[in-house]
């Protein structure tokens, strides 16, 4: 029991230091992108016999770019913690939206507002499970790939390989897990028979991963310059020193 308490105490202290060290802009963009993904996932943008895309693909690339930047500079454990934080804030936001949607009002017809912001519990479940699973996959894979670049681990090639490969695989897992949970398991029951096939889920995941990878490639130079600037200015030194000393 003493060891468990000590571990919890150490993790709490480490998390507090981490939150002081990561630049607020990145954390803010990350959290907002996660919240937006949850809302946009309510709309199917395109669907045919073998392909289906939901609105989440428009913003999910930003979440993964933020994770890649944090993982590169602070490590996968730090990125996983920020991912859990983002998921927690998203759940709190959804709760507030739900409360707002069920409060009656005679000022106007808010059926559309309530339908969107009231949310759907199984979409929230699917997005949360998919996001946390893919975040861990992305962060660990990103860090592992970086270890292979021993000669120039901080170069453009290393950053590109880490970001592109981890993003593609992570995005595929995110899209596929979410699609299966929401559109295969729950949608047929709660949406009058509407559903996707496993093939549509796979092609959606693949197409979405490709689309999001293209966005990642387009904006990765910004992420690379950001990481380089962080290192140059010793951003997060307190946290990096803390974990390197193994306290």
C-alpha positions as CSV (number, residue, x, y, z in Angstrom):
1,X,0.0,0.0,0.0
2,X,2.9,2.3,0.8
3,X,4.4,1.7,-2.6
4,X,1.1,2.5,-4.3
5,X,0.7,5.7,-2.4
6,X,4.2,6.7,-3.2
7,X,3.6,6.0,-6.9
8,X,0.4,8.0,-7.0
9,X,2.1,10.9,-5.2
10,X,5.0,10.8,-7.6
11,X,2.6,10.7,-10.6
12,X,0.6,13.6,-9.4
13,X,3.7,15.7,-8.8
14,X,5.0,14.8,-12.3
15,X,1.7,15.7,-13.9
16,X,1.6,19.1,-12.1
17,X,5.1,19.9,-13.4
18,X,4.2,18.7,-16.9
19,X,1.2,21.0,-17.0
20,X,3.3,23.9,-16.0
21,X,5.9,23.2,-18.7
22,X,3.9,22.5,-21.9
23,X,3.0,25.7,-23.7
24,X,-0.6,26.6,-23.2
25,X,-1.3,27.2,-26.9
26,X,-0.5,23.6,-27.9
27,X,-2.6,22.2,-25.0
28,X,-5.5,24.5,-25.9
29,X,-5.4,23.6,-29.6
30,X,-5.2,19.9,-28.7
31,X,-8.2,20.1,-26.3
32,X,-10.3,22.2,-28.7
33,X,-9.6,19.8,-31.6
34,X,-10.7,16.8,-29.5
35,X,-14.0,18.5,-28.6
36,X,-14.6,19.5,-32.2
37,X,-13.9,15.9,-33.3
38,X,-16.6,14.7,-31.0
39,X,-19.2,17.2,-32.4
40,X,-18.2,16.8,-36.1
41,X,-18.4,13.0,-35.8
42,X,-22.2,13.3,-35.6
43,X,-22.4,14.1,-39.3
44,X,-21.6,11.6,-42.2
45,X,-20.1,13.7,-45.0
46,X,-20.2,11.0,-47.7
47,X,-21.4,7.4,-48.0
48,X,-21.6,4.9,-50.7
49,X,-21.4,1.1,-50.9
50,X,-17.7,0.9,-50.0
51,X,-16.8,4.3,-48.5
52,X,-18.1,6.5,-45.7
53,X,-16.6,9.6,-44.1
54,X,-17.7,11.6,-41.0
55,X,-16.9,15.2,-40.2
56,X,-14.3,14.3,-37.7
57,X,-11.6,13.9,-40.4
58,X,-11.6,17.7,-40.9
59,X,-10.0,18.4,-37.5
60,X,-8.5,15.1,-36.2
61,X,-5.1,15.8,-38.0
62,X,-4.6,18.7,-35.6
63,X,-5.0,16.5,-32.6
64,X,-2.4,14.1,-33.9
65,X,0.1,16.8,-34.8
66,X,-0.2,18.2,-31.3
67,X,0.5,14.7,-29.9
68,X,3.5,14.3,-32.2
69,X,5.0,17.6,-31.1
70,X,4.5,16.8,-27.4
71,X,5.8,13.2,-27.8
72,X,8.9,14.4,-29.7
73,X,9.9,16.9,-27.0
74,X,8.5,15.6,-23.7
75,X,8.1,11.8,-24.5
76,X,5.2,9.4,-24.9
77,X,4.2,9.3,-21.3
78,X,3.7,13.1,-21.2
79,X,1.7,12.9,-24.4
80,X,-0.5,10.1,-23.0
81,X,-1.2,12.2,-19.9
82,X,-2.2,15.2,-22.0
83,X,-4.5,12.9,-24.1
84,X,-6.2,11.7,-20.9
85,X,-6.6,15.3,-19.9
86,X,-8.1,16.3,-23.2
87,X,-10.5,13.3,-23.1
88,X,-11.6,14.3,-19.6
89,X,-12.2,17.9,-20.6
90,X,-14.2,16.6,-23.6
91,X,-16.4,14.5,-21.3
92,X,-17.0,17.5,-19.0
93,X,-17.9,19.7,-22.0
94,X,-20.3,17.1,-23.3
95,X,-21.9,17.0,-19.9
96,X,-22.4,20.7,-19.9
97,X,-23.8,20.6,-23.4
98,X,-26.2,17.8,-22.3
99,X,-27.4,19.8,-19.3
100,X,-28.0,22.9,-21.5
101,X,-29.9,20.8,-24.1
102,X,-32.4,19.4,-21.5
103,X,-33.2,22.7,-19.9
104,X,-36.6,23.7,-21.3
105,X,-37.0,27.1,-23.0
106,X,-40.0,28.8,-24.5
107,X,-37.9,31.5,-26.2
108,X,-37.6,29.6,-29.5
109,X,-37.5,26.2,-31.1
110,X,-34.2,24.7,-30.0
111,X,-34.8,21.2,-31.3
112,X,-31.8,21.4,-33.7
113,X,-29.6,22.9,-31.0
114,X,-30.6,20.2,-28.5
115,X,-30.1,17.5,-31.1
116,X,-26.5,18.5,-31.8
117,X,-25.3,19.6,-28.5
118,X,-27.3,17.2,-26.4
119,X,-25.1,14.5,-28.0
120,X,-25.5,10.8,-28.4
121,X,-24.1,8.6,-25.6
122,X,-22.7,5.9,-27.9
123,X,-21.0,8.4,-30.1
124,X,-19.3,9.8,-27.0
125,X,-18.4,6.3,-25.9
126,X,-17.0,5.4,-29.3
127,X,-15.0,8.6,-29.7
128,X,-13.5,8.4,-26.3
129,X,-12.4,4.7,-26.6
130,X,-11.1,5.3,-30.1
131,X,-9.2,8.5,-29.2
132,X,-7.5,7.1,-26.1
133,X,-6.6,3.9,-27.9
134,X,-5.2,5.6,-30.9
135,X,-3.4,8.2,-28.9
136,X,-1.4,5.5,-27.0
137,X,-0.6,3.8,-30.3
138,X,0.4,7.0,-31.9
139,X,2.6,8.2,-29.1
140,X,4.4,5.0,-28.4
141,X,5.0,4.3,-32.1
142,X,6.2,7.9,-32.7
143,X,8.7,7.6,-29.9
144,X,9.9,4.1,-31.0
145,X,10.5,5.2,-34.5
146,X,12.5,8.2,-33.3
147,X,14.8,5.8,-31.4
148,X,15.9,4.4,-34.8
149,X,17.5,7.7,-35.8
150,X,20.6,7.5,-33.7
151,X,22.8,9.8,-35.9
152,X,20.4,12.7,-36.2
153,X,17.4,12.2,-34.0
154,X,16.4,15.9,-34.1
155,X,16.6,16.3,-37.9
156,X,13.8,16.8,-40.4
157,X,13.9,13.2,-41.6
158,X,13.5,11.8,-38.1
159,X,10.6,14.1,-37.3
160,X,8.9,13.4,-40.7
161,X,9.2,9.6,-40.3
162,X,8.0,9.7,-36.7
163,X,5.0,12.0,-37.5
164,X,3.9,10.5,-40.8
165,X,4.1,6.8,-39.9
166,X,2.6,7.2,-36.4
167,X,-0.1,9.5,-37.6
168,X,-1.2,7.2,-40.4
169,X,-1.4,4.1,-38.2
170,X,-2.9,6.0,-35.3
171,X,-5.5,7.7,-37.5
172,X,-6.5,4.4,-39.1
173,X,-7.0,2.8,-35.6
174,X,-8.9,5.8,-34.4
175,X,-11.2,5.9,-37.4
176,X,-11.8,2.1,-37.5
177,X,-12.4,1.7,-33.8
178,X,-14.8,4.6,-33.7
179,X,-16.7,3.5,-36.9
180,X,-17.1,-0.1,-35.7
181,X,-18.4,1.0,-32.2
182,X,-20.8,3.6,-33.5
183,X,-21.9,2.6,-36.9
184,X,-21.8,-1.2,-36.7
185,X,-22.7,-1.9,-33.1
186,X,-25.0,0.9,-31.9
187,X,-26.4,2.8,-35.0
188,X,-28.5,-0.1,-36.3
189,X,-30.3,-0.2,-32.9
190,X,-30.8,3.5,-32.2
191,X,-30.8,5.0,-35.7
192,X,-33.6,3.0,-37.3
193,X,-31.4,0.5,-39.1
194,X,-28.8,3.0,-40.4
195,X,-25.4,1.3,-40.3
196,X,-22.1,0.9,-42.0
197,X,-20.6,-2.4,-43.0
198,X,-17.2,-3.5,-41.8
199,X,-15.9,-2.8,-45.3
200,X,-17.2,0.8,-45.1
201,X,-15.5,1.1,-41.7
202,X,-12.2,-0.1,-43.0
203,X,-12.3,2.0,-46.1
204,X,-13.4,5.0,-44.0
205,X,-10.5,4.4,-41.7
206,X,-8.1,4.1,-44.6
207,X,-9.4,7.0,-46.6
208,X,-9.6,9.2,-43.5
209,X,-6.0,8.2,-42.5
210,X,-4.7,9.1,-45.9
211,X,-6.6,12.5,-45.9
212,X,-5.3,13.3,-42.4
213,X,-1.8,12.2,-43.3
214,X,-1.9,14.7,-46.2
215,X,-2.9,17.4,-43.8
216,X,-0.1,16.3,-41.4
217,X,2.4,16.5,-44.2
218,X,1.2,20.0,-45.1
219,X,1.5,21.3,-41.6
220,X,4.3,19.2,-40.2
221,X,6.9,21.9,-41.0
222,X,5.2,24.1,-38.4
223,X,5.4,21.2,-35.9
224,X,9.1,20.7,-36.7
225,X,9.9,24.4,-36.2
226,X,8.0,24.4,-33.0
227,X,9.9,21.5,-31.5
228,X,13.2,22.9,-32.6
229,X,12.3,26.2,-31.0
230,X,11.3,24.5,-27.8
231,X,14.6,22.7,-27.6
232,X,16.5,25.9,-28.4
233,X,14.8,27.8,-25.6
234,X,14.8,24.9,-23.1
235,X,11.1,24.8,-22.9
236,X,9.9,22.3,-20.3
237,X,13.4,22.0,-18.7
238,X,11.9,21.5,-15.2
239,X,9.9,18.5,-16.4
240,X,12.7,17.0,-18.5
241,X,15.1,17.3,-15.6
242,X,12.6,15.7,-13.2
243,X,12.0,12.6,-15.3
244,X,15.7,12.3,-16.2
245,X,16.6,12.2,-12.5
246,X,14.0,9.5,-12.0
247,X,12.4,11.2,-9.0
